Amino acid sequence: MRRKKEKVETLLQSTLPKVNTVGGFGPLGYITNLSNDNQLHLYHGLLIRIQKLMESRLNSGSYETRMHYGQLLEKIEDIRNW
């Protein structure tokens, strides 16, 4: 009888999940991050700052530089109106 009891206890211990004795927690399930990108407001603020800087520098520099600033400002407007 003693042998059967030992076998049952051994079987029971082998089926139990191992517990992290240091952390005190058992096994954790898989957790997915379903949150949206929470940095969009930061990108929008940065885009506005860039737009204001370019508008202030639009009339400075060479002809090519002014045309480049104008093109970038158009792209920023397209992005903001999208």
SVG drawing of the C-alpha trace seen along z (x, -y; Angstrom):
<svg xmlns="http://www.w3.org/2000/svg" viewBox="-8 -85 29 87">
<polyline fill="none" stroke="black" stroke-width="0.4" points="0.0,0.0 2.8,-2.4 4.3,-1.9 1.0,-2.8 0.7,-5.9 4.3,-7.0 3.5,-6.3 0.3,-8.4 2.2,-11.3 5.0,-11.1 2.5,-11.1 0.6,-14.0 3.8,-16.1 4.9,-15.4 1.6,-16.8 1.5,-20.0 3.0,-23.1 6.4,-24.1 6.1,-27.2 8.7,-30.0 9.6,-30.0 11.6,-33.1 8.9,-35.2 6.1,-33.5 4.0,-33.2 2.8,-30.2 3.0,-29.9 1.5,-32.9 -0.6,-32.7 0.3,-34.5 -0.7,-38.1 -1.0,-40.0 -0.7,-43.8 -3.9,-45.0 -3.4,-48.7 -3.2,-51.2 -0.2,-53.3 -0.3,-55.9 2.4,-58.1 0.4,-59.6 -0.2,-62.8 3.6,-63.2 4.1,-62.7 1.4,-65.3 3.0,-67.8 6.4,-67.2 4.9,-67.7 3.3,-71.0 6.7,-72.2 8.4,-71.3 5.8,-73.0 6.1,-76.2 9.9,-76.2 9.7,-75.7 7.1,-78.5 9.5,-80.8 12.4,-79.9 10.4,-79.7 11.8,-83.0 15.5,-82.4 18.1,-80.5 18.6,-79.9 15.9,-79.3 16.4,-75.5 16.1,-75.6 12.9,-77.7 11.4,-75.3 12.4,-72.4 10.8,-74.0 7.6,-74.6 7.5,-71.0 7.9,-69.7 5.2,-72.1 2.8,-70.8 3.6,-67.2 2.9,-68.2 -0.4,-69.7 -1.3,-66.6 -0.5,-64.5 -2.5,-66.7 -5.5,-66.7 -5.5,-63.0"/>
</svg>
